[in-house]
Amino acid sequence: MADEELLDIGQLSLKKRDYSKILLILGVAGLALCCVIGLIDAIGGFETGLEWIDWLAIGLMVMCGPYGFYTSYNHRKIVEIESRLPDFLRDVSEGGRFGMTLADSIKASSRGRYGHLTPEIQRMASQIDWGVSATDAMKLFVERVDTPLVRRMVTIVIKANEAGGNVADVLDMVAHDARETLLNRNERSIAMSTYTVVIYVAFAVFLATIYILNSTFLPEMVRASSSIAEGAEEVGGTLPVQVKGEVVPQINLIFAIAVVIHAFGDGILAGVLQDGRLANGFRHSFIMLLIGLIALRMV
């Protein structure tokens, strides 16, 4: 009964530490607020000095930034925990070879250094000292660090310990399998990071193209159209197709809309390609939206 209560307490403490859903809800509310402000500004309710597309970009940044960076920070911690898990399993297996039980091996390994995994191991050791069984302490660990790799590895260890036999050999095999899984994941991450760089380069080229069009091409077209119009009026000819100065702000607005769409969409794509997580895409979207907004203000 005490073990079940500790399991419930562990799950509750984990939920209290996870603020990702709260940040996402607040971000969506911030996006809606920015859209309302932009709409009121567009219809002339009050002047803010920004266009409605700027408010849309700011709202998307409010939605993507806190949630994306918070989840990415938690994900980096979990990745480091997973990267040190094979070392922990190897040390526990070594304790089993010296005749130690699984609980004693965990307590002995808690004196080692495993980065962000160390507090979790020390927590397992403390729970064992309080009278919790080794299997229940490992179940609590799985609930705190709920990833497919950790769940699979720890479940195998728990089943092997409950079945009896030589747990040390099972721990060695599990540690080897975890190490191979992490190596494959790192190779994939390195390979896909190239595509992330390509997306950022393509976005930078897109911004440079807009800058060139806005600073060189459009002014020259307006001046050329004005010169042709003056010449046509002098000879009484028909006016050709013109690029009037009044059209330039509309073209700039189209450019701004295209920048916001590209920044948000390319950021999502970059994050998904990098590690397959949509939350990481929100982080890249925030960075690209910030770069795009600064570039638009400079233009």
C-alpha positions as CSV (number, residue, x, y, z in Angstrom):
1,M,0.0,0.0,0.0
2,A,2.8,2.4,0.8
3,D,4.5,1.6,-2.5
4,E,1.3,2.5,-4.4
5,E,1.1,5.8,-2.5
6,L,4.7,6.6,-3.4
7,L,3.9,5.8,-7.0
8,D,1.0,8.2,-6.9
9,I,3.1,10.9,-5.3
10,G,5.8,10.4,-7.9
11,Q,3.4,10.8,-10.8
12,L,1.8,13.9,-9.1
13,S,5.2,15.6,-8.6
14,L,6.1,14.9,-12.3
15,K,2.8,16.5,-13.4
16,K,3.5,19.6,-11.2
17,R,6.9,20.1,-12.8
18,D,5.6,19.9,-16.4
19,Y,4.5,23.3,-17.5
20,S,4.4,22.7,-21.2
21,K,0.6,22.5,-21.5
22,I,0.2,25.7,-19.4
23,L,2.8,27.5,-21.6
24,L,1.0,26.3,-24.8
25,I,-2.4,27.5,-23.5
26,L,-1.0,30.9,-22.5
27,G,0.8,31.1,-25.9
28,V,-2.4,30.5,-27.8
29,A,-4.1,33.1,-25.6
30,G,-1.3,35.5,-26.4
31,L,-1.6,34.8,-30.1
32,A,-5.4,35.5,-30.0
33,L,-4.7,38.8,-28.1
34,C,-2.1,39.9,-30.6
35,C,-4.5,39.1,-33.4
36,V,-7.3,41.2,-31.8
37,I,-4.9,44.1,-31.3
38,G,-3.8,43.8,-34.9
39,L,-7.4,43.7,-36.2
40,I,-8.3,46.8,-34.1
41,D,-5.2,48.6,-35.4
42,A,-6.1,47.6,-39.0
43,I,-9.6,49.1,-38.9
44,G,-8.4,52.3,-37.3
45,G,-9.4,51.7,-33.7
46,F,-6.0,53.0,-32.5
47,E,-2.5,53.5,-33.8
48,T,0.3,51.3,-32.5
49,G,2.9,52.1,-35.1
50,L,2.9,48.4,-36.4
51,E,1.1,46.7,-39.2
52,W,-1.4,43.9,-38.5
53,I,1.1,41.4,-40.0
54,D,3.6,42.5,-37.4
55,W,1.1,41.8,-34.7
56,L,0.5,38.4,-36.2
57,A,4.2,37.6,-36.2
58,I,4.5,38.8,-32.6
59,G,1.5,36.6,-31.6
60,L,3.1,33.5,-33.3
61,M,6.4,34.2,-31.5
62,V,4.5,34.4,-28.2
63,M,2.9,31.1,-28.9
64,C,6.0,29.3,-30.2
65,G,8.8,30.8,-28.1
66,P,8.1,29.9,-24.4
67,Y,6.6,26.5,-25.3
68,G,9.3,25.6,-27.8
69,F,12.3,26.5,-25.6
70,Y,10.8,25.0,-22.5
71,T,10.1,21.6,-24.1
72,S,13.5,21.7,-25.9
73,Y,15.2,22.3,-22.6
74,N,13.4,19.4,-21.0
75,H,14.1,17.2,-24.0
76,R,17.9,18.0,-23.8
77,K,17.8,16.9,-20.1
78,I,16.1,13.6,-21.0
79,V,18.5,13.0,-23.9
80,E,21.4,13.4,-21.5
81,I,19.7,11.1,-19.0
82,E,19.3,8.5,-21.8
83,S,22.9,8.9,-22.9
84,R,24.2,8.1,-19.3
85,L,21.7,5.2,-18.8
86,P,24.0,2.5,-20.4
87,D,26.8,3.5,-17.9
88,F,24.4,3.2,-15.0
89,L,23.2,-0.2,-16.1
90,R,26.7,-1.4,-16.6
91,D,27.7,-0.3,-13.1
92,V,24.6,-2.0,-11.6
93,S,25.5,-5.2,-13.5
94,E,29.0,-5.1,-12.1
95,G,27.5,-4.9,-8.6
96,G,25.4,-8.0,-9.4
97,R,28.5,-9.9,-10.4
98,F,30.0,-9.3,-6.9
99,G,26.9,-10.9,-5.3
100,M,25.0,-7.7,-4.6
101,T,21.2,-7.5,-5.0
102,L,19.6,-5.1,-7.4
103,A,18.7,-2.8,-4.6
104,D,22.2,-2.8,-3.2
105,S,23.7,-2.2,-6.7
106,I,21.4,0.8,-7.2
107,K,22.4,2.2,-3.8
108,A,26.1,1.7,-4.6
109,S,25.8,3.2,-8.1
110,S,24.1,6.3,-6.6
111,R,27.5,7.5,-5.4
112,G,28.7,7.8,-9.0
113,R,28.4,10.7,-11.4
114,Y,26.1,10.4,-14.3
115,G,25.2,14.0,-15.2
116,H,21.5,14.7,-15.1
117,L,20.9,11.1,-14.4
118,T,22.6,11.3,-10.9
119,P,19.7,13.0,-9.1
120,E,17.3,10.3,-10.4
121,I,19.6,7.5,-9.2
122,Q,20.0,9.2,-5.8
123,R,16.2,9.4,-5.6
124,M,15.9,5.7,-6.3
125,A,18.4,5.0,-3.7
126,S,16.6,7.1,-1.1
127,Q,13.3,5.4,-1.9
128,I,14.9,2.0,-1.4
129,D,16.2,3.2,2.0
130,W,12.6,4.2,2.9
131,G,11.5,0.6,2.3
132,V,10.4,0.8,-1.3
133,S,11.4,-2.3,-3.4
134,A,13.9,-1.9,-6.2
135,T,11.4,-2.7,-8.9
136,D,8.9,-0.1,-7.5
137,A,11.7,2.5,-7.3
138,M,12.6,1.8,-11.0
139,K,8.9,2.1,-11.9
140,L,8.9,5.5,-10.3
141,F,12.0,6.4,-12.3
142,V,10.2,5.4,-15.5
143,E,7.2,7.6,-14.6
144,R,9.6,10.6,-14.0
145,V,11.6,10.0,-17.3
146,D,8.9,8.6,-19.5
147,T,10.7,8.0,-22.8
148,P,10.4,4.9,-25.1
149,L,14.1,4.0,-24.5
150,V,14.0,4.3,-20.7
151,R,10.6,2.5,-20.5
152,R,11.9,-0.4,-22.6
153,M,15.2,-0.8,-20.9
154,V,13.9,-0.5,-17.3
155,T,10.9,-2.8,-18.1
156,I,13.3,-5.6,-19.2
157,V,15.4,-5.1,-16.0
158,I,12.3,-5.3,-13.8
159,K,11.0,-8.5,-15.6
160,A,14.4,-10.1,-15.3
161,N,14.7,-9.3,-11.6
162,E,11.2,-10.6,-10.9
163,A,11.9,-13.8,-12.9
164,G,15.1,-14.4,-11.0
165,G,18.3,-15.8,-12.5
166,N,21.5,-13.9,-13.5
167,V,20.3,-10.3,-13.7
168,A,23.9,-9.1,-14.4
169,D,23.9,-10.7,-17.9
170,V,20.5,-9.1,-18.7
171,L,21.8,-5.7,-17.6
172,D,24.9,-6.1,-19.8
173,M,22.7,-6.9,-22.8
174,V,20.3,-4.1,-22.1
175,A,23.2,-1.6,-21.7
176,H,24.6,-2.8,-25.0
177,D,21.3,-2.4,-26.7
178,A,20.8,1.1,-25.3
179,R,24.2,2.2,-26.4
180,E,23.5,0.9,-30.0
181,T,20.2,2.7,-30.0
182,L,21.8,6.0,-28.9
183,L,24.5,5.7,-31.5
184,N,22.0,5.2,-34.2
185,R,19.9,8.2,-33.0
186,N,23.0,10.4,-32.9
187,E,24.0,9.4,-36.4
188,R,20.5,10.2,-37.6
189,S,20.5,13.6,-35.8
190,I,23.9,14.5,-37.4
191,A,22.6,13.6,-40.8
192,M,19.3,15.5,-40.5
193,S,21.0,18.6,-39.0
194,T,22.3,19.2,-42.6
195,Y,18.8,19.7,-43.8
196,T,18.1,22.1,-40.9
197,V,21.0,24.2,-42.0
198,V,19.7,24.1,-45.6
199,I,16.3,25.4,-44.4
200,Y,18.0,28.3,-42.6
201,V,20.1,29.2,-45.6
202,A,17.1,29.1,-47.9
203,F,15.2,31.4,-45.6
204,A,18.1,33.8,-45.5
205,V,18.3,33.8,-49.3
206,F,14.5,34.5,-49.4
207,L,15.0,37.5,-47.1
208,A,18.0,38.7,-49.2
209,T,15.9,38.4,-52.4
210,I,13.1,40.5,-50.8
211,Y,15.6,43.1,-49.7
212,I,17.0,43.4,-53.3
213,L,13.6,43.6,-54.8
214,N,12.5,46.3,-52.4
215,S,15.6,48.4,-52.4
216,T,16.6,48.1,-56.1
217,F,14.1,46.6,-58.4
218,L,10.8,48.3,-57.3
219,P,12.2,51.9,-57.0
220,E,13.8,51.5,-60.5
221,M,10.5,50.2,-61.9
222,V,8.6,53.1,-60.4
223,R,11.1,55.6,-61.9
224,A,11.1,53.9,-65.3
225,S,7.3,53.9,-65.4
226,S,7.2,57.6,-64.5
227,S,9.7,58.4,-67.3
228,I,7.8,56.4,-69.8
229,A,4.5,58.0,-68.8
230,E,6.0,61.5,-69.2
231,G,7.4,60.6,-72.7
232,A,4.0,59.1,-73.7
233,E,2.1,62.2,-72.6
234,E,4.5,64.5,-74.6
235,V,4.0,62.5,-77.9
236,G,0.4,61.8,-77.2
237,G,0.9,58.0,-77.3
238,T,-0.8,55.2,-75.3
239,L,0.5,54.7,-71.8
240,P,2.1,51.2,-71.3
241,V,1.7,49.1,-68.2
242,Q,3.0,51.1,-65.2
243,V,4.3,50.3,-61.8
244,K,2.9,53.1,-59.7
245,G,4.3,54.2,-56.4
246,E,1.0,53.5,-54.7
247,V,1.4,49.8,-55.4
248,V,4.7,49.5,-53.6
249,P,3.2,49.4,-50.0
250,Q,0.9,46.6,-51.2
251,I,3.8,44.6,-52.6
252,N,5.7,45.1,-49.3
253,L,2.7,43.8,-47.4
254,I,2.7,40.7,-49.6
255,F,6.4,40.3,-48.9
256,A,5.7,40.6,-45.2
257,I,3.0,38.0,-45.3
258,A,5.3,35.6,-47.3
259,V,8.1,36.1,-44.7
260,V,5.7,35.2,-41.8
261,I,4.4,32.2,-43.6
262,H,7.8,31.0,-44.5
263,A,9.3,31.6,-41.1
264,F,6.5,29.7,-39.3
265,G,6.3,26.8,-41.8
266,D,10.1,26.4,-42.3
267,G,10.7,26.5,-38.6
268,I,8.2,23.7,-38.0
269,L,9.8,21.7,-40.9
270,A,13.3,22.3,-39.5
271,G,12.4,21.0,-36.0
272,V,10.6,17.9,-37.3
273,L,13.5,17.1,-39.6
274,Q,16.0,17.6,-36.8
275,D,14.5,15.2,-34.2
276,G,11.0,14.4,-35.2
277,R,9.4,16.7,-32.6
278,L,6.8,19.4,-33.4
279,A,7.8,21.3,-30.2
280,N,11.3,21.7,-31.5
281,G,9.8,23.1,-34.7
282,F,8.2,25.8,-32.5
283,R,11.6,26.8,-31.3
284,H,12.9,27.2,-34.8
285,S,9.8,29.0,-35.8
286,F,10.4,31.6,-33.1
287,I,14.0,32.1,-34.2
288,M,13.0,32.5,-37.8
289,L,10.0,34.8,-37.0
290,L,12.4,37.0,-34.9
291,I,14.9,37.1,-37.8
292,G,12.2,37.8,-40.3
293,L,10.5,40.6,-38.2
294,I,13.9,42.3,-37.7
295,A,14.7,42.0,-41.4
296,L,11.3,43.5,-42.4
297,R,11.7,46.4,-40.0
298,M,15.2,47.1,-41.5
299,V,13.7,47.0,-45.0
